[in-house]
Amino acid sequence: MKIQKSAVIGIGIVVLIILVLLGIYLFQQAKGRDDLAKRIYSQESSSSVSTIDDLKASIAKYEKKIEQHVNDAAKTGSYWKILAVRLQDRGLHGEALDALQHAIYYTPLDASLQYYTGVSAGIMAKSTQVFPDNDTGEKQRYYSLAESAYLRAIELDKHYLAPKYGLAVLYTFELDRPADAIPLLQDYLAISQNDVDSMFVLARAYFALKQYQSALDLYNRIIAFTSDAQRKNDAQNNRQILMGLINGK
């Protein structure tokens, strides 16, 4: 019995020693994992700070280059615009359209570029010869470009009068759409009340729609206002024609 008891006690001591050693091992393992976690966190934190600092340094380094690029792009757009206007002044409207396309790429919200495009496209359309056996639709494409450019200019700046006048001329004299021209010219004359050119175009639009009295009123207005002898004479001649139509003569 004593031998058995001694054996049991011996086994118990061995188990206790094993448990103590296992506890020490597990404690060391946990401590090691904790130390590892702390090192990883420390490294990640240092890495994040380093990355942010590097990013800030890069921004500071390239900020001037970015600003210079923006300035260069703005200047390039201005140069293309100046070139387009000078080409228009010399009557080179085909080349002007190419220059305007580049200018619009840099400054797409510039309403004046759209207006200039409408002007050059309209002139190119009128200058394009259409032959029965060789009609490629080029003339109509220019007219479509002119209309869309004028409309875009008005969309960008509703107070911009020039594209309204240009589009009204296009509708009245080129596209046979006088009804579409009338509200544009009415808006124009509501601001620029004594613009004789617009009065003549509006009177022509009324005439095309057989609204003779409205056209007659405009010619009377021109005659009363203008001091230009040629324009007064033109208005009087047109007025005479209208009087004959109204009176059935």
C-alpha positions, 0 to 999 in steps of 0.5 A, a space after each residue: 500500500 505504501 508503495 502504491 501511495 508513493 507511486 501515486 504521489 510520484 505521479 501527482 508530482 510529475 503531473 504538477 510539474 508538467 502543468 507548471 511547465 505547460 503554464 509557463 510555456 503558454 504564458 511565454 507564448 502569449 507574451 510572445 504573441 503580444 510582443 509581436 502584435 505590438 511590433 506589427 502595430 508599431 510598424 504599421 503606424 510608422 508606415 502609415 505616418 511615413 506614407 502620409 508624410 511621403 504623400 505630402 512631400 510629393 504633393 508639395 514637390 509636384 504642386 508647382 508643376 501641376 499649377 504650371 500645367 494648368 496655366 499652360 493649358 489655359 494659355 494654349 486654349 487662349 492661343 487657339 482662340 486668338 488664332 481662330 479669330 485672326 483666321 476668321 478676319 482673313 476669311 479662312 473659315 475652314 482653318 478657323 473651324 479647326 482652330 476653334 475645335 482645339 480651343 473648345 477642347 481646352 475651354 469647353 464652357 466658353 460661349 464665344 468659341 461656340 458663337 465663332 464656330 457658328 459664324 464660320 460654319 455658316 459661312 462655309 455652308 454658304 460657300 460649299 457648292 452642291 452638284 447634283 451628281 456629287 452631293 456628299 451632304 457637306 453643306 448640310 453638315 456645316 449648317 447643322 454645325 452652325 445651328 448646334 454651335 449657336 444653340 450651345 452658345 445660348 445655352 452657356 450664356 442666355 444673355 449673350 446676344 450675338 449667337 441669338 442674332 446669328 442663329 436668327 439670320 441662319 433660320 431666316 435666310 438659310 434654313 427657311 425657318 422664320 418662325 424659329 427666328 422670331 422669338 430669338 429676335 424678340 429677345 434680342 430687341 428687348 435688350 438692344 431695342 434700336 438695333 436696326 440690323 435685327 429689325 430688318 431680319 425680324 421684318 423679313 421673318 414676319 414677311 416670310 410668314 405673311 405677317 405683313 402688318 408686323 413687318 410694316 410696323 418694324 419698317 416704320 420703326 426703322 424709318 423713324 429711328 435710323 439716320 443712315 440714308 441707305 437703310 432708311 431708303 431700303 426700309 421705305 422701299 420694303 414698306 411700299 411693297 408691304 402697303 401694296 400687299 396689305 391693300 391688295 394692289 
